[in-house]
Amino acid sequence: MSDAGHPPSALRARAANILRSSTFRLAVLYVLLLGVSVGILMAFLYWSTAGYMDRQTAATIEAEIRGLAEQYRRRGLAGLSSVISERVARDPVGSSVYLLVDDKLEPLAGNLDRWPTGFPDAEGWLGFRLRERGPDRTEEHAARGQVFLLRGGLRLLVGRDVRDLEATRALILDALGWGLAITAALALLGGWLMSAGVMRRLETINQTAGEIMAGDLSRRIPLNGSGDDFDALAANLNRMLERIEQLMAGVRQVSDNIAHDLRTPLTRVRTKLELLRTELDGCENARSLAAETIVDTEEMLSTFNALLRIARIESGARRAAFAHVDLATLLEDLAELYEPLAAEKGQELALRLDGPAQVTGDRDLLFQALANLVDNAIKYTPPGGTIALAGAPSEDGVTVTIRDSGPGIPPEARERVLDRFVRLDDSRSTPGSGLGLSLVKAVLDLHQASIMLGGDAGGLIVTIGFRDARPATP
């Protein structure tokens, strides 16, 4: 466990979510823009400092060249050599560099013992390495000078030792580099912290939305009291949720009232028809009509009862009865219940269990949902067919499969049959109300389980996935 009390996998998942978030991407874009801006600013600072020092060095060299040129015009070669020797003698370890050579590059005057290697540029500037003065000195450092050609093949080099300039330039570059790196690091850290804060707010909203979708319409998005945009958004969403809850409660109340109000008189009608059939002992035709009317009434009553069950399940009220349910035992009870019915139709009902497993849920609702699926499989499988029940552990839970050898469901209708009152028999001539699979879907949604209809014309395969399953306690 980490210091914050979360496992490393959860921290890695949270970090991955932050890296994928749009807020962090905006922060990275901001870092790039800030880095470019800081780079431009630092380039200007470099140009205005190191460039200024470089220009000052060039101006000093040019000033010395103008002075030496004036001495050469007035006093000739001897006077120029004398002035150079005087300057070298006056400052033997100074930063100024002088060298006067003949046409064979033999030194005539100056403080260099040989002509530097390399070639000057178009303006006569030459960069070279200058050895440290002294018998035991072997270090070299940078120097810069300008070359002039004199009469008779003579050459004059006037330069400056620029080691201080190079050191200052390197120092400035290091400072600029570290400044840019620190700026980027702080910007990334700020972007990370900002993204983490936004992600926390969004996770709270997403968690609340998930609980609302699970059926708890009373949940609301918490406010942190800052009064920022997220608080304003949460407040508006909460008002919207309150309105939706009121509308849903009104619709549910109306549906329940209608179902209750119609179920009571239908029950009375059925009772009276039973009494009427008893009274009509001598009239077989009237007894038959009464029996058919009773069957129709029972179908209407089952439809209203199914609607009421679906409404109660979708409201999430049954979550209070959730407990550990052993799916293996439930499937065994289901197979034992429906095996006589399948045998009566000449069908084979097979059960396969690859291991016990538990889920958290309502056993009665799960049994009812799976019973609806098995009942449909027996109803639509022809005599001599097979129905197979299977329960097996999966990577994230337990998978329950119900396979039959009936006509199956066309692919284009597999999503639609899970809605209310949808039947593949458009003429609606076969018994049923089209609410069986809707009840199954409501129960599985309550348990956060998935359902997938597959197969082909040779049969239907219903696959149910429970994600929160775990091994049963021995």
C-alpha positions in Angstrom: 0.0 0.0 0.0 1.1 3.5 -0.7 1.4 6.4 1.8 -2.0 7.7 0.7 -3.7 4.4 1.5 -4.3 3.4 -2.1 -2.8 0.4 -3.9 -0.1 1.0 -6.5 -2.4 -0.2 -9.2 -5.1 2.4 -8.3 -2.4 5.1 -8.2 -1.2 4.0 -11.7 -4.7 4.0 -13.0 -5.3 7.5 -11.6 -2.0 8.8 -13.1 -3.0 7.3 -16.5 -6.4 9.0 -16.2 -4.7 12.3 -15.5 -2.3 11.9 -18.4 -5.3 11.2 -20.8 -7.4 14.0 -19.5 -8.0 17.1 -21.6 -7.0 19.3 -18.7 -3.5 17.8 -18.7 -3.3 18.1 -22.5 -4.2 21.8 -22.2 -1.5 22.1 -19.5 1.1 20.6 -21.8 0.1 22.9 -24.6 0.4 25.8 -22.1 3.9 24.5 -21.1 4.9 24.5 -24.8 3.7 28.0 -25.4 5.3 29.2 -22.1 8.6 27.4 -23.1 8.6 29.1 -26.5 7.9 32.5 -24.9 10.6 32.0 -22.2 13.0 30.8 -24.9 12.4 33.9 -27.0 12.9 36.1 -23.9 16.1 34.3 -22.9 17.4 34.5 -26.4 16.9 38.3 -26.3 18.6 38.4 -22.9 21.5 36.4 -24.3 21.8 38.7 -27.3 21.6 41.8 -25.2 24.4 40.6 -22.7 26.8 38.3 -24.5 26.2 40.1 -27.8 26.9 43.4 -26.1 30.2 42.2 -24.7 31.1 40.7 -28.1 30.4 44.1 -29.7 32.4 45.9 -27.1 35.4 43.6 -27.7 35.2 44.2 -31.5 35.0 48.0 -30.9 38.1 47.9 -28.7 40.1 45.9 -31.3 39.0 48.3 -34.0 40.0 51.3 -31.9 43.5 49.8 -31.4 43.7 49.1 -35.1 42.9 52.7 -35.9 45.6 53.9 -33.5 48.2 51.6 -34.9 47.3 52.5 -38.4 47.8 56.1 -37.6 51.2 55.4 -36.1 52.1 53.4 -39.3 51.2 56.3 -41.5 53.1 58.8 -39.4 56.2 56.8 -38.4 56.3 53.9 -40.8 57.2 50.3 -40.1 59.8 51.2 -37.4 57.4 53.4 -35.6 54.7 50.7 -35.7 57.1 48.1 -34.3 58.1 50.5 -31.6 54.5 51.2 -30.5 53.7 47.5 -30.4 56.7 46.7 -28.3 55.9 49.5 -25.9 52.3 48.3 -25.5 53.5 44.7 -24.9 56.2 45.9 -22.4 53.7 48.1 -20.6 51.2 45.2 -20.1 52.9 41.9 -20.7 50.1 39.7 -19.3 47.2 41.8 -20.5 44.4 40.7 -22.7 45.6 42.5 -25.8 47.2 40.5 -28.6 49.7 41.9 -31.2 51.7 40.3 -33.9 53.5 41.8 -36.9 55.1 39.4 -39.4 56.9 39.6 -42.7 55.9 38.0 -45.9 57.3 34.6 -44.6 55.2 34.9 -41.4 58.3 35.4 -39.3 57.4 37.5 -36.2 58.8 41.1 -36.2 57.0 42.5 -33.1 54.2 41.5 -30.7 53.5 39.0 -27.9 52.8 35.9 -30.0 55.6 33.5 -31.0 53.9 32.4 -34.3 51.1 33.2 -36.7 47.8 31.5 -35.8 46.4 28.8 -37.9 43.2 29.3 -39.8 41.9 31.8 -42.3 40.2 35.1 -41.6 36.6 35.7 -42.7 35.5 38.2 -45.4 35.8 41.1 -42.9 39.3 40.1 -41.8 38.3 38.6 -38.4 40.2 35.5 -37.2 39.4 33.3 -34.3 42.2 31.2 -32.8 43.5 29.5 -29.7 45.9 31.4 -27.5 48.3 29.5 -25.2 48.7 30.7 -21.6 51.9 32.6 -21.1 54.6 31.1 -18.9 57.1 28.3 -19.0 54.9 25.7 -17.3 51.6 26.8 -18.8 50.0 24.6 -21.4 46.4 25.7 -21.2 44.8 27.3 -24.3 41.9 29.6 -24.5 40.0 31.5 -27.1 41.2 34.7 -28.7 39.8 36.9 -31.5 41.6 39.3 -33.8 41.6 41.2 -37.1 44.2 40.9 -39.8 45.5 43.7 -42.0 47.9 43.5 -44.9 50.6 46.1 -45.1 53.0 47.1 -47.8 55.8 44.6 -48.7 53.7 41.6 -47.7 53.7 42.4 -44.1 50.7 41.3 -41.9 49.4 42.8 -38.7 47.2 40.9 -36.3 45.5 42.8 -33.5 43.2 40.9 -31.1 41.9 40.3 -27.6 41.9 37.4 -25.2 38.2 36.5 -25.0 38.3 33.9 -22.3 36.3 36.0 -20.0 33.8 36.6 -22.8 33.5 32.8 -23.4 33.2 32.1 -19.7 30.4 34.7 -19.4 28.7 33.3 -22.5 28.8 29.8 -21.1 27.5 31.0 -17.7 24.7 32.8 -19.4 23.8 29.8 -21.5 23.9 27.5 -18.5 21.6 29.9 -16.6 19.3 30.2 -19.5 19.1 26.4 -19.9 18.5 25.8 -16.2 15.9 28.6 -16.1 14.1 27.1 -19.1 14.2 23.6 -17.5 13.0 24.8 -14.1 10.2 26.8 -15.8 9.1 23.8 -17.8 9.2 21.6 -14.7 7.2 24.0 -12.6 4.7 24.5 -15.4 4.3 20.7 -15.7 3.9 20.3 -12.0 1.3 23.0 -11.9 -0.5 21.4 -14.9 -0.4 18.0 -13.1 -1.8 19.5 -9.8 -4.5 21.4 -11.7 -5.4 18.3 -13.7 -5.5 16.2 -10.6 -7.9 18.8 -9.0 -10.2 18.9 -12.0 -10.1 15.0 -12.2 -11.2 14.8 -8.6 -14.2 17.0 -9.3 -15.0 15.1 -12.4 -14.7 11.8 -10.7 -17.2 13.0 -8.1 -19.6 13.9 -10.8 -19.1 10.7 -12.7 -19.5 8.6 -9.5 -22.8 10.4 -8.6 -24.0 10.0 -12.2 -23.3 6.2 -12.0 -25.2 5.9 -8.8 -28.1 7.8 -10.3 -28.1 5.5 -13.4 -28.1 2.5 -11.0 -31.5 3.7 -9.8 -30.7 6.0 -6.8 -32.4 9.2 -8.1 -31.9 10.8 -4.7 -28.2 11.2 -5.2 -26.8 14.7 -5.7 -23.4 16.1 -6.7 -21.6 17.5 -3.7 -20.5 21.2 -3.7 -17.2 22.3 -2.1 -18.4 25.8 -1.4 -15.8 27.5 -3.6 -18.4 29.1 -5.8 -16.3 28.4 -8.9 -17.5 27.1 -12.3 -17.7 23.5 -11.1 -19.9 24.5 -8.2 -22.2 26.4 -10.5 -22.3 23.4 -12.9 -23.0 21.0 -10.0 -25.8 23.3 -8.6 -27.5 23.4 -12.0 -27.2 19.7 -12.4 -28.6 19.1 -9.0 -31.6 21.3 -9.8 -32.0 19.3 -13.0 -31.8 16.0 -11.1 -34.4 17.2 -8.6 -36.8 18.0 -11.5 -36.1 14.7 -13.1 -36.7 12.9 -9.8 -40.0 14.7 -9.4 -41.1 13.8 -13.0 -40.0 10.2 -12.6 -41.8 9.9 -9.3 -44.9 11.4 -10.9 -44.7 9.0 -13.8 -44.1 6.0 -11.5 -46.9 7.0 -9.3 -49.3 7.4 -12.2 -48.2 4.0 -13.6 -48.5 2.3 -10.2 -51.9 3.9 -9.6 -53.1 2.8 -13.1 -51.8 -0.7 -12.5 -53.3 -1.0 -9.1 -56.7 0.6 -10.1 -57.0 -1.7 -13.1 -55.7 -4.8 -11.3 -58.5 -4.6 -8.6 -61.5 -4.6 -11.0 -59.8 -7.2 -13.2 -59.5 -9.4 -10.2 -63.1 -8.9 -9.4 -64.1 -9.7 -13.0 -62.1 -12.9 -12.9 -63.8 -13.9 -9.6 -67.2 -13.2 -11.0 -66.4 -15.1 -14.2 -65.3 -18.1 -12.0 -68.7 -17.9 -10.2 -70.5 -17.5 -13.6 -68.7 -20.6 -15.0 -69.8 -22.5 -11.9 -73.4 -21.4 -12.3 -73.4 -22.4 -16.0 -73.3 -26.1 -15.5 -75.8 -26.9 -18.2 -74.5 -24.7 -20.9 -71.2 -25.8 -22.3 -70.9 -23.0 -24.8 -71.3 -20.4 -22.0 -68.9 -22.2 -19.8 -66.3 -22.2 -22.6 -66.7 -18.5 -23.2 -66.4 -17.8 -19.5 -63.2 -19.9 -19.4 -61.7 -18.0 -22.3 -62.6 -14.7 -20.7 -60.9 -15.9 -17.5 -57.7 -16.7 -19.5 -57.7 -13.3 -21.1 -58.2 -11.7 -17.7 -55.3 -13.6 -16.2 -53.1 -12.4 -19.1 -54.0 -8.8 -18.4 -53.4 -9.3 -14.7 -49.9 -10.9 -15.4 -49.1 -7.9 -17.6 -50.0 -5.4 -14.9 -48.1 -7.5 -12.3 -45.0 -7.5 -14.6 -45.2 -3.8 -15.1 -45.3 -3.2 -11.3 -42.4 -5.6 -10.8 -40.3 -3.8 -13.4 -41.1 -0.4 -11.9 -40.1 -1.6 -8.4 -36.9 -3.1 -9.7 -35.9 0.0 -11.7 -36.5 2.2 -8.7 -33.6 0.4 -6.9 -35.7 -0.3 -3.9 -34.7 -4.0 -3.9 -31.0 -3.1 -3.3 -31.6 -3.2 0.4 -32.1 -7.0 0.2 -28.8 -7.7 -1.5 -26.7 -10.5 -0.1 -24.2 -13.1 -1.2 -25.8 -15.4 -3.8 -24.2 -18.7 -4.9 -24.9 -18.8 -8.6 -24.0 -22.5 -8.9 -26.7 -23.5 -6.3 -29.2 -21.2 -8.0 -28.6 -22.8 -11.4 -28.9 -26.3 -9.9 -32.3 -25.3 -8.4 -33.4 -23.8 -11.7 -32.5 -26.9 -13.7 -34.3 -29.1 -11.1 -37.4 -27.0 -11.4 -37.6 -27.0 -15.2 -36.3 -30.4 -16.0 -39.8 -32.1 -15.8 -41.3 -29.4 -18.1 -38.5 -30.0 -20.6 -38.9 -33.8 -20.4 -42.7 -33.4 -21.0 -41.9 -31.7 -24.3 -39.3 -34.3 -25.2 -36.4 -31.9 -24.7 -33.1 -32.4 -23.0 -32.1 -29.9 -20.3 -28.4 -30.1 -19.4 -26.4 -28.2 -16.7 -22.7 -27.6 -16.6 -20.9 -25.9 -13.7 -17.1 -25.2 -13.8 -16.9 -24.0 -10.2 -18.9 -22.3 -7.4 -19.1 -18.5 -7.5 -20.9 -15.8 -5.6 -22.4 -12.5 -6.5 -23.9 -9.7 -4.4 -27.6 -9.5 -5.3 -31.2 -10.4 -4.7 -31.6 -14.2 -5.1 -35.3 -14.1 -5.8 -34.9 -11.5 -8.6 -32.0 -13.4 -10.1 -33.9 -16.7 -10.0 -36.9 -15.0 -11.6 -34.8 -13.5 -14.4 -33.0 -16.7 -15.2 -36.3 -18.6 -14.9 -37.8 -16.3 -17.6 -34.9 -17.1 -19.9 -35.1 -20.8 -19.4 -38.9 -20.7 -19.8 -38.5 -18.9 -23.1 -35.9 -21.5 -24.2 -38.3 -24.3 -23.5 -41.2 -22.5 -25.1 -39.5 -21.9 -28.4 -37.3 -25.0 -28.7 -39.1 -27.8 -30.7 -39.6 -31.3 -29.3 -36.4 -33.3 -29.3 -34.3 -30.1 -28.9 -31.8 -29.3 -26.2 -31.4 -26.5 -23.6 -28.0 -26.1 -22.0 -27.3 -24.1 -18.8 -23.7 -23.3 -18.0 -21.9 -21.3 -15.3 -18.2 -20.6 -15.5 -15.7 -18.1 -13.9 -14.4 -15.4 -16.2 -11.6 -12.9 -15.8 -13.7 -10.3 -14.0 -16.5 -12.3 -12.6 -18.8 -15.2 -13.6 -20.5 -15.9 -17.0 -23.9 -17.6 -17.2 -24.9 -19.0 -20.6 -28.3 -20.3 -21.7 -28.2 -22.0 -25.1 -31.2 -23.6 -26.9 -31.8 -25.2 -30.4 -34.9 -23.1 -31.2 -35.4 -20.7 -34.1 -33.2 -18.0 -32.5 -33.6 -14.2 -32.8 -32.5 -12.2 -35.9 -29.5 -10.0 -35.3 -31.4 -6.8 -36.1 -34.0 -7.6 -33.4 -31.7 -8.6 -30.5 -31.5 -5.2 -29.0 -35.1 -4.4 -29.6 -36.5 -7.4 -27.9 -35.2 -6.2 -24.6 -37.6 -3.3 -24.6 -41.1 -3.4 -23.2 -44.0 -4.9 -25.1 -41.7 -5.9 -28.0 -42.5 -9.2 -29.6 -41.2 -10.9 -32.7 -44.7 -12.1 -33.5 -46.1 -8.9 -35.1 -49.5 -10.4 -35.3 -49.3 -11.0 -31.5 -51.1 -14.3 -31.9 -49.0 -16.3 -29.5 -49.5 -16.0 -25.7 -47.3 -13.4 -23.9 -47.1 -9.7 -23.2 -43.5 -8.9 -24.4 -42.4 -8.0 -20.8 -40.4 -11.2 -20.0 -37.1 -10.0 -21.4 -37.7 -6.4 -20.2 -38.0 -7.9 -16.6 -34.7 -9.8 -17.2 -33.0 -6.6 -18.4 -34.3 -4.6 -15.4 -33.0 -7.2 -12.9 -29.6 -7.5 -14.6 -29.2 -3.7 -14.7 -30.0 -3.6 -11.0 -27.1 -6.0 -10.5 -24.9 -4.2 -12.9 -24.7 -7.3 -15.1 -24.5 -7.4 -18.9 -26.7 -9.5 -21.2 -25.8 -10.4 -24.8 -28.0 -12.3 -27.3 -26.2 -14.3 -29.9 -26.4 -17.5 -31.9 -27.9 -18.1 -35.4 -30.9 -19.7 -37.0 -30.0 -22.9 -35.2 -30.6 -21.6 -31.8 -30.3 -18.7 -29.3 -27.3 -18.1 -27.0 -27.9 -15.8 -24.0 -24.7 -14.7 -22.3 -24.9 -12.9 -18.9 -21.8 -11.5 -17.3 -21.6 -10.7 -13.6 -18.6 -8.4 -12.9 -18.6 -8.4 -9.1 -18.5 -12.2 -8.7 -16.0 -14.0 -6.5 -15.3 -17.5 -5.4 -17.7 -18.9 -3.0 -16.7 -19.7 0.6 -16.3 -23.5 1.0 
